[in-house]
Amino acid sequence: MVQLNVDLPDEVAQELAARARVAGLSMEQVVTGALASSVGQRRTPAFIGIGRAKPGFSVRVAEERMETEGLV
């Protein structure tokens, strides 16, 4: 593993911190994902970490509910 120190404008650092906080990730994870993506080496699908589910959430139950309510 390589360690890299980067100087960022305050606005960029604040945006990274906000995105990391929303995703429940560290700034390092957000930056690593962005860099990996930019060189075509995405390790994690882009949608991972963009939302939060309550404990016990089930996609299957959510899909069934959406079908019942005519949303799909």
C-alpha positions in Angstrom: 0.0 0.0 0.0 1.2 3.5 -0.8 0.6 6.5 1.4 -0.1 9.8 -0.4 -0.4 13.2 1.1 -2.5 15.7 -0.8 -3.1 19.4 -0.2 -6.8 20.2 -0.9 -8.6 23.5 -1.0 -10.7 23.9 2.2 -14.0 23.7 0.1 -13.0 20.4 -1.4 -12.0 19.0 2.0 -15.3 20.1 3.5 -17.2 18.4 0.7 -15.3 15.2 1.1 -15.9 15.2 4.8 -19.7 15.8 4.2 -19.9 13.0 1.7 -18.0 10.6 4.0 -20.3 11.5 6.9 -23.4 10.9 4.9 -22.1 7.6 3.5 -20.8 6.5 6.9 -17.3 6.2 5.5 -13.9 7.7 6.3 -12.6 10.5 4.1 -9.8 8.1 3.1 -12.4 5.6 1.9 -14.2 8.2 -0.1 -11.0 9.5 -1.7 -9.7 6.0 -2.4 -13.0 5.0 -4.1 -13.0 8.2 -6.2 -9.4 7.6 -7.3 -9.9 4.0 -8.0 -13.0 4.8 -10.1 -11.2 7.5 -12.1 -8.5 5.0 -13.2 -11.1 2.3 -13.9 -10.4 0.1 -10.9 -13.7 0.5 -9.0 -13.6 -1.9 -6.1 -17.1 -1.3 -4.8 -20.2 -0.6 -6.9 -21.0 3.1 -6.9 -24.4 2.6 -5.1 -22.8 0.9 -2.1 -22.9 3.2 0.9 -25.2 5.9 -0.5 -28.1 5.1 1.8 -28.9 3.7 5.1 -31.5 1.0 5.9 -33.1 0.5 9.3 -32.3 -2.7 11.1 -34.4 -5.5 9.8 -34.9 -3.9 6.4 -35.7 -6.5 3.7 -35.5 -5.7 0.0 -37.8 -8.6 -0.7 -40.5 -7.2 1.6 -40.0 -3.7 0.1 -40.5 -5.1 -3.4 -43.6 -7.0 -2.3 -45.0 -3.8 -0.8 -44.3 -1.8 -3.9 -46.0 -4.4 -6.0 -49.0 -4.4 -3.7 -49.3 -0.6 -3.8 -48.9 -0.7 -7.6 -45.6 1.2 -7.7 -43.8 -1.3 -10.0 
